Amino acid sequence: MQQTEIQKALTELSNTKDDVYKVAGPVLIKSDVETLKKELTEKVDFISMRVKTLEKGEKRLKDQFEEISQKLSKMN
């Protein structure tokens, strides 16, 4: 969900000629478009890496579950 929101923000940044602001806690800070694009791109990369890590962990758990399930089936 975050990744989609960031992609939408990057699209909007590409289309804007106006001043841009970023949220820092409860405060809006004026920033330039290129800096925000860089920050958002880095955030997307981080999220993508995190998703891949979680997917690998999920696959490993599924494999372990299958292995244990097969062992239990053989015992019965």
C-alpha positions as a printed NumPy array, in Angstrom:
array([[  0.   ,   0.   ,   0.   ],
       [  2.827,   2.372,   0.886],
       [  4.564,   1.529,  -2.344],
       [  1.461,   2.453,  -4.357],
       [  1.077,   5.739,  -2.495],
       [  4.71 ,   6.623,  -3.082],
       [  4.411,   5.785,  -6.792],
       [  1.401,   8.127,  -7.018],
       [  3.37 ,  10.852,  -5.235],
       [  6.283,  10.402,  -7.655],
       [  3.87 ,  10.745, -10.574],
       [  2.449,  13.93 ,  -9.103],
       [  5.941,  15.31 ,  -8.524],
       [  6.773,  14.708, -12.173],
       [  3.73 ,  16.739, -13.214],
       [  4.153,  19.712, -10.883],
       [  5.866,  23.019, -11.442],
       [  4.723,  24.457,  -8.094],
       [  6.453,  24.512,  -4.729],
       [  6.432,  21.17 ,  -2.958],
       [  6.392,  20.288,   0.717],
       [  7.133,  17.173,   2.689],
       [  5.712,  16.07 ,   6.007],
       [  8.086,  15.905,   8.954],
       [  5.97 ,  14.902,  11.917],
       [  3.278,  17.551,  12.391],
       [  5.171,  20.083,  10.207],
       [  5.304,  20.689,   6.459],
       [  8.753,  21.602,   5.157],
       [  9.352,  23.228,   1.794],
       [ 11.592,  21.099,  -0.401],
       [ 12.683,  20.857,  -3.997],
       [ 11.203,  18.324,  -6.392],
       [ 14.431,  16.448,  -7.139],
       [ 15.237,  15.927,  -3.457],
       [ 11.75 ,  14.567,  -2.802],
       [ 11.923,  12.298,  -5.844],
       [ 15.223,  10.891,  -4.596],
       [ 13.866,  10.326,  -1.073],
       [ 10.692,   8.671,  -2.349],
       [ 12.602,   6.464,  -4.779],
       [ 14.879,   5.324,  -1.955],
       [ 11.808,   4.605,   0.171],
       [ 10.263,   2.514,  -2.645],
       [ 13.527,   0.581,  -2.995],
       [ 13.594,  -0.075,   0.759],
       [  9.976,  -1.241,   0.78 ],
       [ 10.611,  -3.525,  -2.203],
       [ 13.6  ,  -5.061,  -0.452],
       [ 11.541,  -5.569,   2.711],
       [  8.717,  -7.228,   0.756],
       [ 11.192,  -9.617,  -0.88 ],
       [ 12.634, -10.5  ,   2.529],
       [  9.163, -11.17 ,   3.923],
       [  8.245, -13.285,   0.897],
       [ 11.382, -15.403,   1.362],
       [ 10.53 , -15.874,   5.042],
       [  6.973, -16.833,   4.162],
       [  8.193, -19.392,   1.606],
       [ 10.628, -20.86 ,   4.123],
       [  7.823, -21.213,   6.701],
       [  5.518, -22.839,   4.147],
       [  8.255, -25.304,   3.211],
       [  8.847, -26.135,   6.874],
       [  5.115, -26.601,   7.395],
       [  4.898, -28.954,   4.411],
       [  7.861, -30.957,   5.679],
       [  6.382, -31.319,   9.168],
       [  2.976, -32.134,   7.695],
       [  4.49 , -34.913,   5.579],
       [  6.351, -36.331,   8.588],
       [  3.147, -36.361,  10.617],
       [  1.268, -38.067,   7.795],
       [  3.895, -40.803,   7.662],
       [  3.627, -41.342,  11.418],
       [ -0.128, -42.002,  11.238]])
